[in-house]
Amino acid sequence: MAKSVIHIILGTKGGVGKTTLACHLADYLAGQHVPHLLVDADDENHSFHRFFPESLLVNPRNVRSVDSIVGMAESGDHRVVLVDLRAGSGEEMLRWFEDVPFDELREAVRFVGWGCVTTDPDSVVVLLRWASSLGDRLQYVVAKNEKDGKEMDALEQTKEGAEFLKKRRPETVRIPLLSPSSAVAELNKNNLSLGVALALKEKIPGLTDTMMRSRFRRYQRGIFDQFDRLAEVIFP
């Protein structure tokens, strides 16, 4: 059984909620008391690093820099490594994956790929491109982000998508739309994940008042309940 798990938020198209998903996972890991490492591999925006300054900055264009992620997971010091990739980083990362000795690492490291999809069919196309290249070397989790609507059936209704679901049997989580939208804007403005906002001692008007905290806790619990169901996937 693998000692560590590397979770990669796949570099799908922009605007599908990759960093949002990464923040929810980071908040979840923080409450599990499992040694973990956060990695921001978005060398253009460093969005994840804004929310979690402790995250390690990695340049996906630098092979040795990306190699270090495997080394840190292989050491066993970090039971879980969470990597947020830059949107559109597919080609360079897929080339890197070609050198990963999955069979040799099997006893030490397991890889999980998280693909974000929305109502935009292009988000599904990009996820399937990753899955076609990586095959069964990764476990997959599909995160359906409801930011633009709940109807996301492109994955089930296309031939390629149906084949992916049948062969890879990915787990699925849903990321509901957080309302009001003004709260989302304030969280982003203050570089706060939901978990960090809830842990704040000082109050931010309109963001951390009693009713908003209650709303945040209920919303977060709904997402964390889904992660609890995936404990065997998320943890070694």
CORURHU-V902219 format. One record per backbone hydrogen bond with DSSP energy under -1.0 kcal/mol. NH is the residue of the N-H (numbers start at 1). CO is the residue of the C=O. E is the energy in kcal/mol with one decimal. If there is no record, write none. Layout:
BEGIN
((NH,CO,E) (NH,CO,E))
END
This chain:
BEGIN
((4,108,-2.0) (5,79,-2.2) (6,110,-3.0) (7,81,-3.5) (8,112,-2.9) (9,83,-3.2) (10,8,-1.2) (10,114,-1.9) (12,10,-2.6) (21,17,-2.4) (22,18,-2.5) (23,19,-2.5) (24,20,-2.1) (25,21,-2.4) (26,22,-2.5) (27,23,-2.6) (28,24,-2.1) (29,25,-2.7) (30,26,-2.0) (32,29,-1.4) (37,80,-2.3) (39,82,-2.9) (40,56,-3.0) (41,84,-2.6) (46,42,-1.5) (50,46,-1.3) (51,47,-1.1) (52,48,-2.3) (55,52,-2.6) (56,38,-3.0) (58,40,-2.5) (62,59,-2.1) (66,62,-2.0) (67,63,-2.6) (68,64,-1.4) (69,66,-1.5) (71,67,-1.9) (72,68,-2.3) (73,69,-1.9) (74,70,-3.2) (75,71,-1.4) (76,73,-1.2) (79,35,-1.4) (80,35,-1.6) (81,5,-2.8) (82,37,-2.8) (83,7,-3.2) (84,39,-2.6) (85,9,-1.4) (88,12,-1.1) (89,86,-1.6) (93,89,-1.9) (94,90,-2.9) (95,91,-2.0) (96,92,-1.6) (97,93,-2.5) (98,94,-1.1) (99,96,-1.7) (100,97,-1.2) (102,100,-1.9) (105,101,-2.1) (108,105,-2.1) (109,105,-3.4) (110,4,-2.0) (112,6,-2.7) (113,139,-3.4) (114,8,-2.8) (115,141,-2.6) (117,143,-2.5) (123,120,-1.7) (125,121,-1.9) (126,122,-2.1) (127,123,-1.5) (128,124,-2.6) (129,125,-1.5) (130,126,-1.8) (131,127,-2.4) (132,128,-2.3) (133,129,-1.6) (134,130,-2.7) (135,131,-2.3) (137,134,-2.0) (139,111,-2.1) (141,113,-2.4) (142,171,-3.1) (143,115,-2.7) (144,173,-3.0) (145,117,-2.5) (146,175,-2.7) (152,150,-1.2) (157,153,-2.1) (158,154,-1.0) (162,158,-2.7) (163,159,-2.0) (164,160,-2.2) (165,161,-2.4) (166,162,-2.0) (167,163,-2.7) (168,164,-2.8) (169,165,-1.0) (171,140,-1.8) (173,142,-2.4) (175,144,-2.6) (183,180,-1.3) (184,180,-1.0) (185,181,-2.1) (186,182,-2.1) (187,183,-2.5) (188,184,-2.4) (189,185,-2.5) (190,186,-2.0) (191,188,-1.1) (192,187,-2.8) (197,193,-2.4) (198,194,-2.1) (199,195,-1.2) (207,204,-2.5) (208,204,-2.4) (213,209,-2.6) (214,210,-2.0) (215,211,-2.2) (216,212,-2.9) (217,213,-2.7) (218,214,-2.1) (219,215,-2.2) (220,216,-3.0) (221,217,-2.5) (222,218,-1.6) (223,219,-1.3) (224,220,-3.0) (225,221,-2.4) (227,223,-1.7) (228,224,-2.7) (229,225,-1.4) (231,228,-1.5) (233,230,-1.6) (234,230,-2.7) (235,231,-2.5))
END
